Amino acid sequence: MNIYDEVAEFYENYHGKKCVYGKSAEGRDLFAMFTGEEGKSVGISQYAIHAREWITALIALEHIRRKTHCGVWILPLTNPDGALLATEGIDSVKSVWRREMLSRINAENDFSLWKASADAVDLNVNFDARWGTGRCNVSRPSAENYIGVRPFCVPESKALRDFTLSVRPKFTLSWHTKGEEIYWRFHQPIFRKNRDRKLAALLAAQCGYALKETPYSAGGYKDWCVEKLKIPAFTIEAGSDLLSHPIGRESLELLCGTVGDTLREFTKGF
């Protein structure tokens, strides 16, 4: 069973509150499942926005199983087309013109290190937060770092934006691989910087990861949440740098042993 079908089956069997919050470029469902108590503070935890980091979708399912203290919407597979491209290859792409475009960009048949969507846009640099100013940004379709023609120009980032605005979360978490680091800073003024750093320290205490700043990044979901929504937002890079991209299922138990309880424990404070 491929990663999309696995998440879809979990969604179908999930008895809690849930919704399809949008469609990918290739028409695949974007799933959201709610866990924890309603009526309390609500957060959003999103996973697998980068294709080759699809293993985080399985961490999401584990987080749902372990539940949370406050209410959290969990979005396990933000980039389903990209995840399938990375795991199943070019045959997973339905559109003929997309297959041709992607094959031109990626000269080899191996897409396992692909980060972008099926439109060759890196979703995590397509948000309206100092868009296009990141040090590694590129201005043409690519396996990674392509900012797109404008913020929210692809359906996956637009759907995540619209869902976030509808939920009005108190915090957001974005799960990536790898490096055992937590990014929390994005040009906050001093009073929000102090608030967010305290929460980042609580998050770090749960998994033992180091806090880091990203002075040269821009256009990420975390960045947008911090700058435009003015809420605490964190990017968690799960897994040791000793692991190689793409991290596979054989490392899932190891990852969950480190971060499996992180979301549940972090939400005690909300």
Secondary structure, DSSP 8 states (H G I E B T S, - for coil): --HHHHHHHHHHH--SSEEEEEE-TTS-EEEEEEES-TTS-EEEEEE--SGGGTHHHHHHHHHHHH--SSEEEEE--S-HHHHHHHHH-GGG---HHHHHHHHHHS-SS--TT--S-TTS--GGG-SSSSTT-STT-BSS--SS-B--SSTT-SHHHHHHHHHHHHH--SEEEEEEESSSEEE--SS--HHHHHHHHHHHHHHHHHHT-EEE--TT--S-HHHHIIIII---EEEEEES-TTS-SS--GGGHHHHHHHHTTHHHHHGGG-
